[in-house]
Amino acid sequence: MPISSIGRGLCVLLGISMEDTQKDVDYMVRKILNLRLFDDENGRAWSKSVMDKEYEVLCVSQFTLQCILKGNKPDFHAAMPAELSQPFYNNILEHMRSTYKPEMIKDGQFGAYMQVHIQNDGPVTIELVSPSAPMDPKQHQSKFSIERAFRTRLNPDPRNRPLVYYWASVFEW
């Protein structure tokens, strides 16, 4: 039984870290809703945003994006604990709904094990990272560990929030 689904639009897989603040929320919501990822009416690529096209947005909380590899085992200590991240996640949804059309913002079930069915068009996947994340490894020991774990990525910051353009349905497992 579907929990949520969208037609054309964006799916936002959102990993919330211990260091995230309201400044990160403001930045991410602005970028998610205004990124020009879609063709215009003349077929010109990268011209229109989800709001320009009046498309939907599906948000899925995904703490595993905050993974640190310790050997072959994932460690999720960089992720904000559920009791703190759920209100934070709800704040993101409310900010998106107040900025865009509320009925166009959908979400999965926070903390639930779900199957997310993706039809990734392109495929196009964009990773967004909030600029307020400290990049100096001396500032936060956890950042250093995460940077080492992701050093093969173009952007080693662990707070990547993949933004995926597709049609989606979320089902309870």
C-alpha positions in Angstrom: 0.0 0.0 0.0 1.6 3.3 -1.0 2.5 5.8 1.7 3.1 8.6 -0.9 3.7 9.1 -4.5 4.4 11.9 -7.0 4.2 12.3 -10.8 6.9 14.4 -12.5 9.2 16.2 -10.1 12.0 15.7 -7.6 12.7 13.2 -4.9 14.8 14.6 -2.1 16.8 12.0 -0.1 17.6 14.0 3.0 20.4 13.1 5.4 20.4 15.3 8.5 23.7 15.7 10.4 24.4 16.6 14.0 25.8 20.0 12.7 22.7 21.0 10.7 21.0 24.3 11.6 18.1 26.5 10.4 20.6 28.2 8.1 21.1 24.8 6.4 17.3 24.4 6.1 16.9 27.8 4.5 19.7 27.1 2.0 18.5 23.6 1.1 14.8 24.5 0.6 15.8 27.5 -1.6 18.1 25.3 -3.7 15.7 22.4 -4.0 12.8 24.5 -5.2 14.8 26.8 -7.5 17.4 24.5 -9.1 16.9 24.7 -12.9 16.9 21.0 -13.7 14.1 20.8 -16.3 13.8 21.7 -20.0 11.8 24.8 -21.0 8.9 24.8 -23.5 11.4 25.1 -26.4 13.4 22.0 -25.2 16.3 24.1 -23.8 17.9 22.0 -21.1 18.5 23.2 -17.5 16.1 26.1 -17.8 13.2 25.6 -15.4 12.8 24.8 -11.7 10.3 22.4 -10.0 8.3 25.6 -9.1 8.5 26.9 -12.7 7.1 23.6 -14.0 4.6 23.2 -11.1 6.0 19.8 -10.4 5.8 17.8 -7.2 8.5 17.2 -4.6 8.8 13.9 -2.6 11.0 14.1 0.5 12.4 11.0 2.1 14.4 11.1 5.3 17.5 9.0 4.9 19.9 9.0 7.9 22.2 6.5 6.0 23.5 9.4 4.0 25.5 10.4 7.1 27.4 7.1 7.0 31.0 6.9 8.1 32.8 3.7 7.1 34.7 2.0 9.9 36.4 -0.8 8.1 33.6 -2.7 6.4 30.9 -1.5 8.8 28.8 1.6 8.5 28.7 4.0 11.5 25.9 6.6 11.7 27.2 8.7 14.6 27.3 11.8 12.3 23.5 11.5 11.8 21.3 13.6 14.0 19.4 11.2 16.4 15.8 10.5 15.5 14.3 12.4 18.4 16.0 15.6 17.2 15.9 14.9 13.4 12.2 14.3 13.2 11.2 17.8 14.3 14.1 19.1 12.1 12.8 17.1 9.1 9.2 18.4 9.7 10.6 21.9 9.8 12.1 21.4 6.3 8.7 20.1 5.0 6.9 23.0 6.5 9.4 25.5 5.1 9.0 23.9 1.6 5.2 24.0 1.9 5.2 27.6 2.9 7.5 28.6 0.1 5.8 26.5 -2.6 2.3 25.0 -3.0 1.7 22.8 0.1 -0.2 20.1 -1.9 2.9 19.7 -4.1 5.2 18.7 -1.2 4.9 15.0 -0.2 6.9 12.9 2.1 7.5 9.3 3.1 7.1 8.0 6.7 9.8 9.3 9.0 11.9 6.5 10.5 10.0 3.7 8.7 11.7 1.0 6.6 10.3 1.7 3.1 10.7 0.6 -0.5 11.2 3.6 -2.7 10.5 2.9 -6.4 12.4 5.3 -8.6 12.2 6.0 -12.3 15.2 8.2 -12.6 14.9 10.3 -15.9 18.2 10.9 -17.6 19.4 9.6 -15.2 19.9 12.9 -13.4 21.1 12.9 -9.8 22.3 16.1 -8.1 24.1 16.1 -4.7 23.4 19.3 -2.7 25.6 20.2 0.2 24.8 23.0 2.6 27.7 25.6 2.5 27.6 26.1 6.3 29.1 22.7 6.9 32.6 23.1 8.5 35.3 21.9 6.0 38.3 22.2 8.4 39.0 18.7 9.7 40.4 20.3 12.9 37.0 21.9 13.7 35.1 18.6 14.1 36.8 15.2 14.5 33.7 13.5 13.0 34.2 15.6 9.8 37.7 14.3 9.4 36.6 10.7 9.7 33.8 11.3 7.2 36.1 13.1 4.8 38.5 10.1 4.8 35.6 7.7 4.3 34.4 9.6 1.2 37.7 10.8 -0.1 37.0 9.3 -3.6 34.0 11.6 -4.1 34.3 14.9 -5.9 32.9 16.6 -2.8 34.0 14.8 0.4 31.6 16.6 2.6 29.3 14.0 4.3 26.3 16.1 4.3 25.4 15.3 0.7 21.8 15.2 0.1 21.1 13.6 -3.2 18.4 15.2 -5.2 16.9 12.9 -7.7 14.5 13.8 -10.6 12.0 11.0 -11.1 8.5 9.7 -10.8 8.2 7.9 -7.4 6.1 5.9 -5.1 7.0 5.1 -1.5 5.7 1.8 0.0 5.7 0.6 3.6 7.8 -2.5 3.9 
